[in-house]
Amino acid sequence: MALIDTFLRRAVTRGELTLHRPGHPAVTFGKPDADLGHVVLRFHNDGVVRRILANPSLGAGESYMDGGISVDGDDIMRLVRLMTANDPWEAGQDRLGASAPARAAAAVKHRIDRVNMERRSKRNVAHHYDLSARLYDLFLDRDKQYSCAYFTDPANTLEKAQEDKLAHIAAKLAIRPGMRVLDIGCGWGGMALYLNRKFGVEVLGVTLSEEQLKIARERAAAAGVADKVRFELIDYRRVEGKFDRIVSVGMFEHVGPPQYRTFFTKCRDLMTADGVTLLHTIGRLGKPGVTDDWTAKYIFPGGYNPALSEIMTAFEGLRMFLTDVEVLRLHYAHTLHEWYRRTVAARDAIVGLYDERFYRMWTFYLAGAAMAFENGGMCNYQIQFSRSRTELPITRDYMIEGERALRD
């Protein structure tokens, strides 16, 4: 029996996977499952098997991008869902992981990549966020929120869920008129503009993406608030001044563990004596790990999703108060499913912007990310901390009441 057959027989027990490959009869693995269905996978050359066995994530991703792998129906999400549902994080089996030598090599590589000094940080950000603005228009919501939405109801639209995310975070910040706010990793400016619109506060948004900076400034000017909502191309380590509130959404994943202490120290130094910070980040449900090779190479070079223990260790000893931690489990899965649906619907436009290989890369990325939250070990953490023991109420009622007022 071929090694790939042994691998798939072990990896697929629920749902059915039929494999076609050159020079071999078709083989079906697993058993019928109404939820997972039947996926037909085709290998178009002999090199695919060698690449997958050497490193499942990198080999499968590159083979799909290059056209060496195809899925009947052209829906890579169905294949990734089938494979990950057979190996959920909570089962603790890791049947789809790389070999031991590959894992050891990856651990060394990622320790180096995650240093994320300033020059490298800007280059890493540009790799992903300086892609065509048109691409992001095709799959994001109208406000261009490129982070986990907040689904008070899974049936909500993406636009509704992203607006509810802004309200959820704003309520935790307990903002009052007249405050000064810093948005670290401001994206296309949606959060900063929202806080100004709802509370009239002055906001400084900082980013390392030149494309995002351009659009954020255009949006502030169009809204007539460029004097109140400013955006700068600057590393967070170089920001100066004092802020009553700091918010950072979807940026901490690019900081790198060696710089976590620097990040929290900088937040402490930038906050006023009554300052509050809200950090929203993708995180790991379990212990520290490494970013898979395919994602590190093609999507987020230098990126890493932290374990909660890594965040807490970096935070300890800085004499700040940890005031709230919330774990969002499935919200990002819902978000990514909608991004994937919109990407598939915009296939021709994306191929026109780039090419077929890029489209395959992007759908593989979104499908894998969605399943990391649906079946894997990823979640979102919202972590609130303050320099003051008394600035925030001692119960969470104010969050609920504030959020309800913003949503009504």
N, C-alpha and C positions, 0 to 999 in steps of 0.2 A: 504493500500500500504506500502511495506517495506521501511525503511529509505534509503537503498541503491538505490532503484528505484527512490525515490524522489530526491536524490542527483544527480543521473545520468540524470534524465529528465531535471533538471535545468542546468546541466553542459554541456550536449550535444544537441545542436540544429542544427549545421552544420555537415554534414557527418553522417554516421550511425554506431552505436555501438550495437552489439548483445551480451547480457550477458547470459551465461549459469552458473547455480549454483545448487548444490545438492538439490533435493527435490522441485524444482521450475521450472515452464515452462520457456523456453527462452523468453527474452524480448528484443525488439529492440528500441533504442532511437535515436532521431534526424531524419534528412531527407536526401535524396540523395544529394551528393556533389561530382562532378567529381574530384576535387582536393584532398579531404580528403578520399574519398572512403568509404569502409565498413570494419570495424574491428570486429573480433569475439574474445571476451574475455571470458575466462573460470575460474571460481573459483572452486577449487577442495576440499575445506572443509569449514565448517561454520565459522571457526575462522577468515577467510579473511575479512568478512564484518565488524566484530567488530574492527579489527585492522585499517582498512581504515577509518571508521567513527571516531575513536578516534584521529587519526593523519594521514591524507591522504598521506603525503610524506613518513613518516617512515613506516606506515602500508603497503602501496603499494609496496615500495621498498623491505622490508623484506619478504613480501609474495611472490614476484616474485623470489627473491633469493632462498627461501626455496622450491619453486615448488608449492606453494599454488595457484599461478596465472600462467596462460599461455595464449599466444596469438597465434591464428592460423597463420601458416606461420613462427612462431618463430622470429618475427620481432617486438621487443618492441618499436622501433622508431615510427612505424605507430600508436601505441596506444598513446604514449606521444605526438606526433604531433597532433592527433585528439583532445586530451583533451586540450592542450595549445592553439591551434588555436581557440577554442571556448571561451577562456578566455585571450585574448591578453592584454599585459601590458597597452597599450594605452586606453583600454576600462575602466580600473580602477574598475573592478568588484570584482576581487579576489575570484571567486566562488570556487576555488580549495584549498583554504587555510585551515589551521588547525582551530580548534575551539578557541574561545576567551581564555578559561583557558589554553589550550595548547600553545597559542601564548605568554601568560603572563609568563608561566613557561620557555618557550624557551628564552625569552628576558633576564631573570635572568641568566639562564645557560650560554648563549652566552657572556654575559658581563664578567662572570668569565673566560670562556674559552679563550677569546680574550686578556687576560692580556699578554700571550706569553712571559714569562720571559725566559732567555737563556736556562736553562735546559729543560724546556717544549718545546721550539722551536725546539731543536735538535730531541727530541722524536717525535714531530709531523711531522717533515720533513722525518724522517726515516720510519714512517708509510706508506708513499706514495712513496717516491723517492728511497728507498732502496729495492724495489721489484726487481725481477729478471731482469737483463739487457736484457735477451732474450725477455721478454714481450714487452718492449719498442721497440726493434728491429722489432717486428711483426707489429706494427701499425704506428710508426713514420716515418718521411722521413729519407733519408740516413744520414743527418747531425744531427739527433736526436734533433730537435727543438721541445720542448714540451711546446709551447706557440702559441698564435694566429699568423697565417700566414697572408700575405698581398697579396690579390688577385687583381692585376691590371686588371685581366680578370677572372670572375668566372669559365671559362673553363680551366684555367691553372692547371697544375699538382700540387700536394702538394709540390714536390721538388722545382718547379719553384716559387711557392708562398712563401715558407720559405726563399729561397735565396733572393727574392725581399723584404721580411721583414727585413733581415739583411741590405740590401742596404738602405732601407727607414730610418732605425734607424741611421745607420752610417752617412748618409747625414745630419741628424739633429744635430749630434754631432760636425760637422765641424772640423774633426780631421786633424791635420797636422803632418808630419813626425817628430819624435823626442819627441812626447808627451808621457806622462805616463797615462795609463787608468786603472780604477778599474771597474770590473764587479761584482756587488753584486748579488749573486744568480746565479752563472755561469752555472748551469746545467752540461751537458756533454762537455762543452767547446766550443761549436760551435761559439758563438758570439766572444769570445776572440780570437780564431784562425782566424776568418774572419777578424777582425780588424788588426791583425798583418799581415796577408797575403796581405791585400789591402793597408795598410799604413805604414807597417814596425814598428809599435809602440810597446812599451813594455806594457804588460797587466798583471795585477794580478786579477785572478778570485777567489772568495771566495764562499764556499758552506757549508752546514751542512750535506750533504749527503755523506757518505763514499763510496757508490757505484758510485755516479757521480764523485767524486774526483778521484777514481782509473781510470776510463775510460778517464776522461779529461787529466790526466797526461800521460796516454798511447798514446793518440792522439797527444799531444804536442811533445812527444819523437819521435813518428813515423814521424812527420813532420819536425823533426830536429830543433825545435824552443823552446825546453824546457828552454833554457837560457833567452828567451825573453817573453815567455808566461808561467807564473807560476800559479799554483793552490794550494790553501790552505784550510784546514778544519778549519774554524774560523767563529765565529759570526761577523756580520758586525760591531757590537758595539765595537769589539776589534781590528779592523783594525787601523793601524797607518801609518803616512806618508802624503804626498801631491800628488794630482793627477790633471792633466789638464782636464781630462774628467772622468765622472762616468756614467755608464749605469747599469740599473737594469730592467730585463725583467722577468715578471711572478713570482717575489719574494714578492712584496709588499702585495699580498693577504695573506701572512703568518705573516705579522708584527703584526697585531692587533691594533685597534684604540688607546688603551692606550699608545702604543709605537710610534705612528705616529710622534709626536713632536721629540722624540728621534731620529728617522730615519732622518728627515730633518735636525736636528741640526748636526748630525754626517756627513751628506753629505756636509753641509756648512763648517764644520771644516776640512774635508778631501780635499776640493777643493783648488786649488791655487787661487790667486787673480783674475785671468781670467778664472777660471774654469767653466765648463758647465756640467750639469747633465741631462740625459734623463731617465725618469721613464715610463715604460710600464706596465700597470696593468689592470686586469679586474675591472670593476666598475659598479655601479648601475646608471641607468638613472634617478631615482627619489631620494627620501629622504633616510636617513639611515634605515637599516633594520636588519635582523638577518639571519644567515646561516640556511637553512632548516635542520631538525634533522637528516635525513638520510645521507646527505652529511657530516655533522659534525661527525657522528658516524663512517661511513665506508670509506670515501674518504679523506677528508681534516680536521682532528681534529684541532681545533684552527684556521681554515681558515675563512676569511671574505673578501668579495668584497666591497670596500668602495664606498660611494656616493661621488660625486665630492665636495660637501660642506664639507665633513669630511677632505678631502685632503687639501682643501684650508684653512680651519680653522687651521689645524696643521702647515701649511706653513707660515701663517701670523706672522709678527713681527720679522722674522729672518733676515731681511735686505738683502734678495736675490731678484733678479728680475725674475718674472714669464715671460718667453719669448715666450712660445708657448703652446697651448693646442689643441690636435686633438682628435676627437671622431671617433672611428672605430665601425660601427654599425653591419654589417653582416659578417665581415671577419672571426670572430671566428665560426660563424655558418657553413660557408663553410669548415673551418678547421676540425671541429668536425664531420661533415658528412663524411669526408674522413677518419678520424680516426676510425669511427664506421664501415665504409665499410671494411676497412682493418682488423679490429678486428673480424668481422663476418666471413671473408674469412679465418681467422687463428683460427677458433673455436677449431678444434681438437688439434692444437698445444698448445693453451692456457689451455684447459682442461687437457692436458697431463702435463703441467707445474704445475698447481694447481688442480682445480676440476671444476665440473659443476657449483657449487654455486658461485665460484669466477668469472667464465665467465659470469654468469647472472648478478652479481654485476657490472662487468665492462661495460657490454653493457647498463645496466640501467643508470649508471653514464654518459656515453657518450651521450646516447639519451636525457637524461634530460638536460645535459649541452648544447647540440646543440639547443634544443628548448628554453632554457633560453635566447639565443641570437636571435633566429628566431621569437619567439612570446612573450618572457618574457621581463624583465626589466634589462637585462645585456648588457653591451657594453665593449669596451676597450678604455682606455684613454692613450694617450701618452702626457706626461707633461714635458716640458723643462724649466729649470731655470738656472740662472747663478749668480755668485757673481759680475759680471761686467756689467755695463751699456752699454759698447761699444764693447765687445768681438765679438758679433754676428752681422751680417748685419741687417739692419733695415727693410728689406722686406724678404719674404719667398722664393724669387727666388733662393737663394743659395741651398736650400733644393732640389728643383726640378732639378736644374742643376747638383748637386752632385749625386743625386740618378740616374739620367739618365746616367751619366758617369760611375757609378759603375755597372749598368745593361748592358751597351753596350759591 
